[in-house]
Amino acid sequence: MLSKKAQYAFRALTSLARNEGNGPLPISHIVKEHPMSVKFLESILLELRKNDILCSKKGKGGGYYLTSPPEKINLAQVIRILDGPIAPLKCVSLNFYERCDDCNEISCGLNKLMAEVRDANLKVLEKRTLIDLI
């Protein structure tokens, strides 16, 4: 499941990808197209700028723009920047209400299954790019 941060990022990145080649896009335009908190969006865009997904221009005619063409920015890369490693769920006890503190991750069937789920998700996310969202 995607975090709210990643969901908002993909909404904004979709707007930026559609605007590709037309100069910087102001945050106000993104928020008009995809209503969300301006402050939250600013923090997300700043994080993406620090990680070379976006550039920004200040002043009149300013805003954000992609550093690479949309087909070169894969979805897994964005998720990792915003949410950290794409990892399997931590093992839980079989009653699913408490964490399993004595889990042997090497022989745990649930841990192995979740690793397979992660690998399948990564196969898709690493092949898909922003161009697939537009």
C-alpha positions in Angstrom: 0.0 0.0 0.0 1.3 3.5 -0.9 1.8 6.1 1.8 -0.2 9.3 1.6 3.1 11.0 0.8 3.8 8.7 -2.2 0.2 9.1 -3.4 0.4 12.9 -3.3 3.9 12.7 -5.0 2.5 10.7 -7.9 -0.4 13.1 -8.4 2.1 16.0 -8.5 4.5 14.1 -10.7 1.7 13.2 -13.1 0.9 16.9 -13.5 4.6 17.7 -14.0 5.0 14.9 -16.6 2.0 16.2 -18.6 3.5 19.6 -18.5 7.0 18.3 -19.6 8.6 20.8 -22.0 6.4 23.7 -21.1 8.6 25.2 -18.4 8.2 25.2 -14.6 4.8 24.4 -13.1 3.7 26.4 -10.1 2.5 24.5 -7.0 -0.7 26.4 -7.2 -1.5 24.8 -10.6 -0.8 21.3 -9.1 -3.0 21.9 -6.1 -5.8 23.2 -8.4 -5.6 20.0 -10.4 -5.2 17.7 -7.4 -6.5 19.3 -4.2 -4.2 18.7 -1.3 -2.3 20.6 1.4 0.1 23.1 -0.1 2.5 22.7 2.9 2.5 18.9 2.6 3.1 19.1 -1.1 5.9 21.6 -0.7 7.7 19.2 1.6 7.3 16.3 -0.8 8.5 18.4 -3.8 11.5 19.6 -1.8 12.4 16.0 -0.9 12.1 15.0 -4.6 14.2 18.1 -5.6 17.0 17.1 -3.1 17.0 13.7 -4.7 17.4 15.0 -8.3 13.9 14.0 -9.5 12.8 17.7 -9.7 14.4 21.1 -10.3 12.8 24.4 -9.3 12.9 27.9 -10.5 12.1 30.9 -8.2 10.3 34.1 -9.1 7.8 35.0 -11.8 7.3 32.1 -14.1 8.8 29.8 -11.5 7.7 26.4 -10.2 8.9 22.8 -10.5 9.9 20.7 -13.4 11.3 17.1 -14.0 15.0 16.7 -14.3 14.6 13.7 -16.6 12.0 12.7 -19.2 9.0 11.0 -17.5 9.9 7.7 -19.1 13.2 7.6 -17.2 11.7 8.1 -13.7 10.6 4.7 -12.4 8.0 4.4 -9.7 10.1 2.3 -7.3 12.8 5.1 -7.3 10.1 7.7 -6.1 8.7 5.3 -3.5 12.2 4.6 -2.1 13.0 8.4 -1.8 9.8 9.1 0.0 9.1 6.0 2.1 12.5 4.3 2.3 13.3 0.7 1.3 10.6 -1.4 -0.3 10.8 -4.3 2.2 8.6 -7.2 3.2 6.4 -6.8 6.3 8.0 -7.5 9.6 7.0 -10.9 10.9 4.0 -11.1 13.2 2.8 -13.9 15.4 0.1 -16.1 13.8 -2.6 -14.4 15.8 -1.8 -11.2 13.9 -2.4 -9.0 16.9 1.2 -8.9 18.2 4.6 -8.8 16.8 6.6 -12.0 16.8 9.7 -11.1 18.8 11.2 -14.6 18.6 10.8 -15.1 14.9 13.5 -17.0 13.1 13.5 -15.1 9.8 15.5 -17.8 8.0 12.8 -20.5 8.5 9.7 -18.4 8.9 7.1 -19.2 6.2 5.4 -15.9 6.5 8.6 -14.0 6.1 9.5 -16.0 3.0 6.1 -15.4 1.5 6.3 -11.6 2.1 9.7 -11.5 0.5 8.1 -13.1 -2.6 5.3 -10.4 -2.5 8.0 -7.7 -2.3 9.9 -9.1 -5.2 6.8 -9.3 -7.4 5.9 -5.7 -6.5 9.4 -4.6 -7.3 9.4 -6.3 -10.7 6.4 -4.1 -11.7 7.4 -0.9 -10.0 10.9 -0.9 -11.4 9.6 -1.4 -15.0 6.9 1.3 -14.7 7.7 5.0 -15.1 5.8 8.3 -14.8 4.8 7.9 -18.5 2.7 4.9 -17.4 0.7 7.2 -15.1 -0.2 9.6 -17.8 
